[in-house]
Amino acid sequence: MYRYDEFDHDLVRERVAEFSDQVARRLSGELTEDQFKPLRLMNGVYLQLHAYMLRIAVPYGTLSSRQMRKLAHIARTYDRDYGHFTTRQNLQFHWAKLEEVPKILAELAEVEMHCIQTSGNCIRNISADHFAGASADEVIDPRPYAEILRQWSSLHPEFSLLPRKFKLALIGAPNDRAAIQVHDIGLEVKRNEAGELGFAVWVGGGQGRTPMIAKKVRDFLPEADLIAYMEAILRIYNQQGRRDNKFKARIKILVHEMGEAEMKAAIEKEFAAIDETNMVLPRDAVERIERYFAPPPFDTRFNGAPAFERARETDRDFASFVERNVHPHKMRGYAIATVSLKPIGGTPGDMTSAQMDAVAEIAEQYSFDEVRVSHEQNLVLPHVKLEDLPAVYAHLRGAQLATANYGLVTDIIACPGLDYCSLANARSIPIAQRLSERFADPARQRDIGDLKIKISGCINACGHHHVGHIGILGVDRKGEEFYQITLGGSGDETCSIGEIVGKGFSSAGVIDAVETIVDTYLRVRQSADENFLAAYRRVGEAPFQEALYAHAA
Amino acid sequence: MPIFKGHGFTPDHWALAPDDAPLSGGRAVVSKVRFLAERDALTARNAPLGLILRSGESLDGLEDDLDRFQLIVLEIPKYTDGRAYSTARLLRERYKYTGELRASGDVLRDQIMFLHRVGFDSFEVTHEGTIAALRDGKIKLVRNHYQAAAREGEESAPGRRPWLRVSPRGVPGDALDMGIDGGGI
């Protein structure tokens, strides 16, 4: 993974000094909360319902064991012994004390981490495929480009005061695990027919109150032009994006109002006018970044995995774990393992400090010191030897992290919601917990198969409900929490926005409604091989509406 | 209002001319609307000319006349409005504007470095805290940068990543001389 050199260390230390000074001025009363707000937001500090929240950037979701241990230490020392992994592959501490934030930032800087641009109207933490560098279907590892873009976008003098926040995501595989089509900019690293490296570029996707699927503006952007092209898009957005209404300020609205063709023409015109002398991305510079992401020293002498095979035959729980949470690796004899942060009845994405330490230990011993955070609020051990999987499973089990539910109905994404967030209209976490309990039976979950439920506590859609196969949106109806259900959304390469199925449900009724939807799916599916999304796309919403609302009419 | 430029605050020698008032003989700052309407008369005057662009006004239509201005003022009505940052870079990098470039309005102290890097070299700041910080040389800032901007030639390019830049210390007119101190620990 990427390692800081002196330059990077100095930059982060200077930034910590700058923000520590700002915090001191706030604490002394020199700055009012109003004056302090834009400063703290540039450094990932939010004021929530009960306390300050600190959001730590995990660039493209990659952590070393040392970093994970530091996060555990921070959770133990400065918070209430847990942290919360988010849908932007970041980590949030919900109970930080403002006077301790500079100390936390200094501790983070020791392990090459920071909170820069995890909030505010700037380019946010760059996200990427959480299986990058490991997955069997990968064409090009997107992480070197994610790192280059992380650097380019950090404290960018021109693009730090945009009309609204700006999110970039990268993939390098045909299967989109990073939801690039619902990002402000989505990039797919690829090769053209001549074998040269470049990118397909999508612009103007997003969720929030106006969900939109991004438009492809370039099928192939040569690698060398990456930074200049990003500057062209950002400059058009910075100058022409709406600033009169924050709900219409994202680039998706600009793309929509300009139209796809005009937007494309504007980007190409600006790109052509940029002097690339100091902007071009040379191959040898990319290569130097690529070296940080070189494959770990895999054991290439694969002669079968007898312990793995034996455990799979004799231990049904392990077999279930392998079936759901283990994914094909590009290297023979290795696998990718998902560590579910969705125990039955738990809070999606929450993790105790002891669990963080446990995962750090496992990663150090069995996964070349690497952990990934997925935008689905799980962790990933990217490089586990097949033969080591039984031992990894045993350790995960010991840390209560072995829930075998990846991609199943209980692998729910949920934003913090009204339990923490001052923007929320309704609670998300209790809905996730009750759904998880309702569908707790492992056999039933396996029978239902792949099903992504995503829950947001308000229209800002941090829980990605628009792209949930079943999406749940919390709204406030005359002071009461109410939940709207959407069906058929998907954030993958077949990206679609879910459709509202009908009128909403009370907090008590929404769990039954989801169960009705799931039962309806089981009834209409052609076979167990037709998953929820496929069945929904075939039959449409009618059978679901019928089941949900028929007797009410 | 005093202007922060170079080493400290200096009186403003420029006067903003209202669109409907006749110009006196001296230096004057005019709006884009007026310049485009009275272009020939204004450029025939034998006195320094400045231009003010309101937030959201582009450089369209001015491209061939930019070297006529000794001063260009870009208004920043609110610290969250980042449009002037793009305009400044275009002026410096694309149109090679070499005159004074002034940021006028609501600027927070933490934005001074960004403004400097996109090409501004004078500041007409309304924010009390920023004025005090500039006056007392109390601005802490990040000196290392991850991208080229409008200070090519002044900033050094260290190391083997071609996009890295470092602001100089002690070079006349650089951030240090503007009363901005480094934030080193």
Contacts between the chains, C-beta under 8 A, distances in Angstrom:
chain1	res1	chain2	res2	distance
A	5	B	159	7.2
A	7	B	144	5.6
A	7	B	158	6.7
A	7	B	159	6.0
A	7	B	161	7.9
A	7	B	164	6.0
A	10	B	143	7.8
A	10	B	144	5.4
A	10	B	184	7.8
A	11	B	142	5.9
A	11	B	144	4.1
A	11	B	145	7.9
A	11	B	146	7.6
A	13	B	184	7.7
A	13	B	185	5.4
A	14	B	140	7.6
A	14	B	141	7.2
A	14	B	142	4.3
A	14	B	143	6.3
A	14	B	144	6.9
A	14	B	182	7.4
A	14	B	183	4.4
A	14	B	184	6.5
A	14	B	185	7.6
A	15	B	142	5.3
A	15	B	183	7.9
A	16	B	185	7.9
A	17	B	140	5.7
A	17	B	183	4.4
A	17	B	184	7.2
A	17	B	185	5.3
A	18	B	110	7.0
A	18	B	140	4.6
A	18	B	141	6.4
A	18	B	142	6.4
A	18	B	183	5.0
A	21	B	140	5.1
A	21	B	183	7.7
A	22	B	110	7.6
A	30	B	129	7.7
A	31	B	129	7.3
A	35	B	129	6.7
A	38	B	79	6.6
A	38	B	80	7.0
A	38	B	108	6.5
A	39	B	108	7.2
A	39	B	110	6.1
A	42	B	110	7.2
A	121	B	80	6.8
A	121	B	82	7.8
A	148	B	163	7.9
A	151	B	146	4.1
A	151	B	147	7.7
A	151	B	161	7.5
A	151	B	163	6.8
A	152	B	146	5.9
A	152	B	147	5.2
A	152	B	163	6.4
A	153	B	146	7.9
A	154	B	146	5.1
A	155	B	114	7.8
A	155	B	142	6.0
A	155	B	145	6.9
A	155	B	146	7.0
A	156	B	146	7.7
A	156	B	147	5.9
A	157	B	85	6.7
A	157	B	113	7.2
A	157	B	114	4.1
A	157	B	115	7.7
A	157	B	117	3.8
A	157	B	118	5.0
A	157	B	145	7.6
A	157	B	147	7.7
A	157	B	149	5.1
A	158	B	82	7.6
A	158	B	85	4.7
A	158	B	86	5.8
A	158	B	89	5.6
A	158	B	114	7.7
A	158	B	118	5.5
A	158	B	149	6.7
A	159	B	82	7.4
A	159	B	85	7.8
A	160	B	82	6.9
A	160	B	85	7.9
A	160	B	114	6.0
A	161	B	79	7.5
A	161	B	80	5.8
A	161	B	81	6.8
A	161	B	82	2.9
A	161	B	85	6.6
A	161	B	111	7.6
A	161	B	114	7.9
A	162	B	82	6.0
A	163	B	82	7.9
A	227	B	147	7.6
A	227	B	163	7.1
A	235	B	86	5.2
A	238	B	82	5.7
A	238	B	83	6.4
A	238	B	85	7.1
A	238	B	86	4.9
A	239	B	58	7.0
A	239	B	83	5.6
A	239	B	86	5.1
A	239	B	87	7.6
A	243	B	81	6.5
A	243	B	83	7.7
A	273	B	94	6.5
A	275	B	93	6.4
A	275	B	94	7.1
A	278	B	148	4.0
A	278	B	152	5.8
A	278	B	162	8.0
A	279	B	148	6.6
A	282	B	162	6.3
A	285	B	160	7.2
A	285	B	161	6.1
A	285	B	162	5.3
A	285	B	163	7.8
A	288	B	160	6.1
A	288	B	161	7.1
A	289	B	161	7.8
